[in-house]
Amino acid sequence: TKYIEDINETLTISEHDLRKTINNEESVFVYSEHNSTHQLIPIIRALFLSDFDTLEQHFSFELTQQEGRWVLRLNPQSRSLSRLLSFITIEGEDNLLEKTEIVQSNGDRITTTFRDASR
């Protein structure tokens, strides 16, 4: 596993495209109904916005808690979404979000780790 630290990265998700800027270099990905990305964008937006009403339309939830730590696992409910995603986990401690992980059905993982910069 290779970790990259202190990258200035911005991700903008709109209804029509995804814009990723890393160290002032922008790349744009336009959604198409011919690829699977257009299915994931509302889900990713709901995840970042804590829109559980939208997430409940697509996933079943499993919450585990132990000594202040918690893990929320989202399992896809539809067959079409299951072809794209195996599951999503959201982890934290008390009221702090620490990590999200999107596990794709092909085994690829997108892991985002959050840290408190004031510590």
N, C-alpha and C positions, 0 to 999 in steps of 0.2 A: 504494500500500500504506500502510495506516495502522497504526502500532504503538502499543500501550498499555503503559505501564510501571507497575510497582509496584502491582499490583492484588492485594488479598488474596483469593485464589480457592481454593476447595476443591471437589474433584470426588470423590464417593463412588459407586462402582459396586457394586451388589449383584445378586443373582440376580433381583430383582423390580422394581427401580427404579434410576434414576440421579438423584442429588441434587447440585445445583450451588449453591454458596454464594459469592456475590461481595459483599464488603464487608458481611457479616452479613445479606444478603437471599438467602433460599433459594428455589429453584425445583425442583420434583420432576417427573420424567417417568417415568410408569409404562409398562413394556413391554407390548406386546400381540403376540400371534401374528399379528395382522392388519397389522402394519407391519414394515418391514425391520430395525428397531432390535434386535429380539430376536436376530437372527442375528449382529449385530456385537458385542454385549456380551461374549460369551466370548472373542472375538478381542482386543478392547481390553483386557480383564482380563489375558489371556495376554501381551500386549505389555508392559503395565506390570509384570507379575510376572516377566518374562523366562522364561516358560514355553514353551520351544522345542518340547517334545513336542506341546503343543496347536497351536502355530503350524505345525508340520510337517504336521499333519493337513489344513490348509487352504491352505498356500502352498508354492511352490517358492522357494528362496533364491538370491540372486546377491550375492556378496561381492566388493567391489573394495577394494584397499588401495594406498596410495602415500604413502611418506615419513611413516609414522605415522598418516596420516588413513585412515579407512575408511568405507564406505557399504554397508549391508546393505539390499538391496531384496527385498521380499516380494511375489511375484506370485500372485494367487489361482489355485487349481487347478480349482475347480468353476465351472460356468456360472452357478449362482445367486449365488455370491459375486462373480463378475465383473460381474454386473449392478449391484452396489452399489459395488464398489471397483475402481479401475484398478490401484493398487499402494500399498504402504506403504514408506517409506524410514526408516532409522534411521542417523544419522550421528554420527561422533565422531572423537576424536583420542586415540591411545594407549588408555588404559582409561577415558576420560571420554566420557560421552554428551553430545552437543551439541544434537541436533535430531531430532525425529520429524515425519514428514509423512504424513498419510493423504489419498490422492487418490481422491476418489469418481468413479464412472463419469460423472457429469454435469459433471465439471470442478471442482467445489468442492474446496477443500483445507482441511485442519485442520493447522496447523503449530504445533508447540510447540518453543520454543527454551529450552535450559537454560543457565544460566551459573553460574559459581563465584562465590558471593557474597563469598568471602574475598579475592578479588583486587581 
